[in-house]
Each structure stands twice: as structure tokens, then as C-alpha cells.
Amino acid sequence: MLTIRGSAHARARSGAGAGTEQASGRAEESRGKGPMMAETVVGVPCWADVMLPDLAAGKRFYGALFGWTFDEEAEGADSYAPALLDGRFAAALGQKTDGRMPTSWTQYLAAPDAAETAERVRAAGGVVITEPLEVGSAPAGVLGIAADPGGAVFGFWQSLGFGGFEVSRRPGAYVWTEVYVREKHRVDAFYREVFGYGTADISEEGFDFLLWAPEGEPPDETNAVGGRCMITDAFVEEMPPHFLTYFMVEDCEQTVLLAQELGGRAVFPVENSQYGRFAVIADDQGATFAVLDPAPSGPES
């Protein structure tokens, strides 16, 4: 999450976010148009969903914030509701079945073989929380949930007919992700071993960041699909390791104001960078996500 206003941290993160377009475009192209069924690029973020105690309230919040719509007649829509942006899959909202479950967004990474990915997770020192299981009709794919050696939770997805995002890198859609950790060495090795990421250390003073690119691609901002950031003393002490999912918006300030009107709050206020403006928001039920307005924003604040 954002902690240092106008820092190198903010500049590099927003730049990396802007640099996901080519790698994400390759992944989207490989998955095809409409229902995405072709091969996926290993480790590319392919889906995101949020588990909420009140699904109906979540639909109202995100529908108003991002312009998402929901097919109320779809099978299982009363417990897991895909969010549509102009009729294309953008994310999903789920109903928590146990109050002990976290109210949070989960970022999914593409895994052409979910069973093999689960074994890689274990071998690299992670924990498989949910063993790979087929989900959806047909089925749609194989889902697994894991935690890296630092405890950050993520999902992995093997497509068997549904590849994930049908829209990205436009207002209301997914644009970027990064994992926040407290101990980087084991975690950096973990993601390289599990997903084969090529990495580039773009750290500067006061800012420790490792860029991820798909295996075989130059690890630069052009090919970046995500990254790792350190949790520093600037964060609250109880902040756990976690993934943060970013959605693109047209106007960051207005999105934060609207989120507040809808019952959410700004966890970290709007930050400026040479790449645009961004902020971290908690929805009206406490799930945290980030928004990015990539329009030029002038000097950093």
C-alpha cells in the first residue's frame, strides 16, 4: 500500500503499472476474444475476486464505483457474481460462507497445470490452502489458493474454458498487482521458482521493489506483470503480507470521493506521480484495493 507521498516508491510502482500493457496484451491475445480458451502465459495475473459478508451490498458499491453490472439470473449468482464491464468479465464478488474468512480481494495468477503449480508451491516453501479443484460448469477451470513463505495469499487458475479477465487496462477494469512482504529473500525465490518470473531490482533509497516479467521475457517495465514491494516501518505494525489489486479509473480524486459517499474510505490518499494518480481504498465492508488514473498528473506531490 502507498505510504510515502511523492516518493520513489510511488514513481516506480506507477511506472511499472503502466508497463503491464504489453505483457498483459500478450496474455489477453493468447486467451482470445470472448470466452478465453487458448493457452495462458504462466504467472500473468488473470482474475481477481472479493469475498464479502454482504454480496448485495457489494454489488451496489462496486456497481456504482466502477460501472459494473451483474447477471442476477446466472447460475450461482446468489453466492458468486461475476462483474461485467460493458458485457465483459472484469472481476467477481463472492458471498462469504464463514464469518472467520477474511473480507478481502484475491489475486489469481495463471497456471497452465494447477496440480503441478501446487507441487511447486510446496517445494518452494509455500502452503497450499485450497487444493486444486475443478469449478464451474463444463468445468470452467481448476482453482487453487496458496500462501507464499511470508504468508501473502494468492490464487492460481488453470483455464479449461474460462481464462479470466475479458477486459483490462481501461477504466473500471484490472490494471496491476503487487505483493507486499516483510522478508524478501525467500519470497523472491518463491515466485521465481513457482512461476518462472524474470526479475529486475528497481529499488532506490527508501524503496525496495522487484519487478516481475513472464519467463523468457526481458524483466523491464515494458514486460512487467507485477512486482514485490517491502513492508517498511512506514506501514502500520500489524500490516500482514498481502497482494494489492489495482483497477484503472478516469479520475482518481473523484473515485475516492465516490467511494466515500458509498460508505468506503481512503486507506491512503491520492498520490501524484509522473505516470498518474493512485490511491488505496477500503470498500464499505473493509476489503482493500487500489485505483490508478494513468493520465499525466504533473509534478509529484
N, C-alpha and C positions, 0 to 999 in steps of 0.2 A: 504494500500500500504506500501511498505517497506520504512522505514525511518532511522533506526538506524543500521549502518553497524556492523555485528557480534554480535548483542545484544541478550539478552534472547528472545526478540520478535521474532527474526529470528529463533532461535533454536526451540522454541516451535511450531511455525507455521509450519515449515518444518516437524517436527516430527508428528504433527497432520495430515499433508498431507499424510505422509507415512502410517499413521494408518487408512486411509479410506478403505484400501483394503478389509478387512473382511466384513464391513457393506455394502460397495458398491457391493461386490461379492454376498452377500445375496440378495440384491435388483436385481442384474442382473440375478441371478439364478431364482428368483421368476418371473421375467418377461419372462424368457425363451430365446431360441435362435431365431435369425432372427427377424420377427415382434413380438414385445414383448406384450403379451396379458394377462398374468396372473396378479394376484393381485400385487400391488406395496406396498413398505414399506413407510408409511406416513413420509413425510418430507425429504426423501432422495433426493438429487439433481438428477434430471432425464433428464434434457435437458438444452441447452443454445443456444441462437441465438443473432445475432448482427444486428441492423438496420443501414443502410448506405445510404448516398446520392448517391453513385455511385456503384451499385451492381456489374457491370462488373469489375470495378477496385478492389473491394473487393475479387472477385473470383481469380483474378490474384495474389493479395497479399497473401491470406491465402492458395491458392493452392501451391504457391512457398514455403511458410514458413513451412507448416505442411504436404505437400503432399496430400492435399485434392483434390478430383475431384468432378465434378458436372454434373448431368444428365440434359443436356440442352433441352432434349425432354420431360421432365416430365411436367405434368400439373402444370401451375402456376410458372414454373421455372424462368420466367422473372421478378417475383416480390418476390418470396420466394424460395430460393435454398438450399435444404438440402446438407450438405457437407458429402462426403463419404471418409472413410479411408479404403482402401482395400475392397471397396464394401459395407461397413457397416456404418450406420448412426453415425456421430461423433458430429455434430452441424448443424447450419443453418445460412445463410446470407439472410437478407431481404432488400428490397428497401424501403427507407423512402418515404412516400406519402405526408409528410408535413415538410417543412424546419424547423418548430419550434420543431419538435420531436428531442430528444437527439440522438446523434450518440454514441451508447453505447451497451455493451453486457447486456443481461438479463438472469439471472439465474432462472431456474424453479425448484420448489420443488414438489414432488409427493403428490397428494391429491386424494384419492380414491373417494371422494364425493366433487366436486368443489363447489356446491351450499352451502353445509354445511361449507366448508372452508371459503367461502366469509362471511358467518354469523359470524364465529369465528373471522375473521379479524376485523370486525366492533366491535364485543363485546369486543375485547382485545384492542381497541383504535387505530386500523389501518384504512386505507382508501382503499376501493375497487375502483381502477381506471378504470378497464375494467371488467364489469360484466361477469360471466361465460357464454361462448358461444361455441357451437359446431363448430369445424373446421375440414377441410379435407374431403375427400370423405369417405363415409360409416357411420358415420364420424370417424376420427382418434382419437378424444378425445375432452375434454372440457377444454378450456383455460380461465384463469383469470389473471389479473395483479393487484397488490396491493402495498401499501407502508406501512411500519411499522410506529410506532408512532414517530420515529425520521426522517422519510422521505426517507429511503432507499427503492428502488423499486425492486420488485421481481415478478416472475410469479409462478402460481401454475397450475398443469396439472393433469387432470383425464383421464386416458387411457381408450379408447373404442376400442382399436385395435392397437394403437401405444404407446409403453411405454416410448420411448425416446432413450437414448444412447444405441446403439448396440455394442459399443466398448468404453472402458475406461481404464485408468491406463496403457497406453502404449504410446510410442512416437507419437505425433500428436493427442492425444485424451485427453478428460477431465480427471482431476485427483483430484481437490479440489476446495472448495469455502469458503469464509468467508465474513461477513458483517462488515463494519466499521461504527461506531456510535459515537455521541458526548455525549449522555445521556444514560447510560447503564441500569438503573433500570427498566424503563418502557419497553425498548426494550427486555431485557432478559425475563421479564414476558410475553411479547407478544409472542415470539417464543415458549415458553413452553406451553402457552395456546392454540395457534393455531395448532402446530404440535406435541405437547406432548413430546418434547425433554427432555431426561435426560441430565443434565449439570454437568460439573466439572470445577471449577475455577482453572486454572493452571497459574495464574498471578505470576509474580516476580517483583522485583524492576524495575520500568521504563517500565513495560509491563503488560497490563491488557487484559487478554484473557479468554473467556469462551468457553469450548469445548461442542459440541452438539453430542448426540448419539440418535438413534431411541428409541421411548418409549419402556420401558421394558428391554432395554439393559444396561449393566454397562457403565456409561459415562467415558470411558477411550480411550486411543489412538487406541486401537485395534478396537473399535466400532465407532470411530468418523466419522461423515459425513460432518462436517463443524464447524463453530465457529463464535464467535463475538469478534471483536477487537476494542479498543477505538481509536478515532482520537485524538491525543495529540497535544501539542504545536509544536512538530517536523514536523507536516504537514503544508502545506500552509493554510493560514487563511480561504480561500474561499472553501476549500475541503468539498464537501457535503457528507452526509452519503450515502453509496453505497455498493453494492456487488462487489466482485472481483472474477473472474473466472480464474482458473489455468488450463493450458494444459501441459502435460508432453512432454519433449524433450530429445534427446540423449545428446546434448551438449549445455548448456545454453549460453556460450560465443558466440559460432558460430551462435546460433539462433538470438541473439541480433544483431550481425554484419549483418546477412542476412536481418533482419527486417529493419535495417538502409539502407541497399543497396536498399531495395524495397520501400523506402520512409517513413518508420516509424521512431520512435525514442525511446530511452530508457528513460522512465519516472523515474525509479530508476535503477541504475546499478546492475550488477550481485553481489549477496551476497553469501558468503560461510556459510555453517553450517555443523554440524556433519551428517546431513541427505542428503545433496546435495547442489546444487546451484540453485538460483532462481533470477528472475528479473521481473520488470513491464515494459510493452511495450505499446506504443500507435501506432496503425496501421496508414497507410498513410492517413486516413480520420479522425483520432482522437479518435477512440474507444480504450479503455484501457482494457488490460488483463494481466495475469501473466503467466510465464513459469517456470517450475520446472524440473531440471535434478536431479533425486534422487540418482545418483551414488555417492559413497563416495568422498568427496572433500577435506579431510584433515582438518587441523586446521581452525577455523573460522577466517575471516579477519575483 
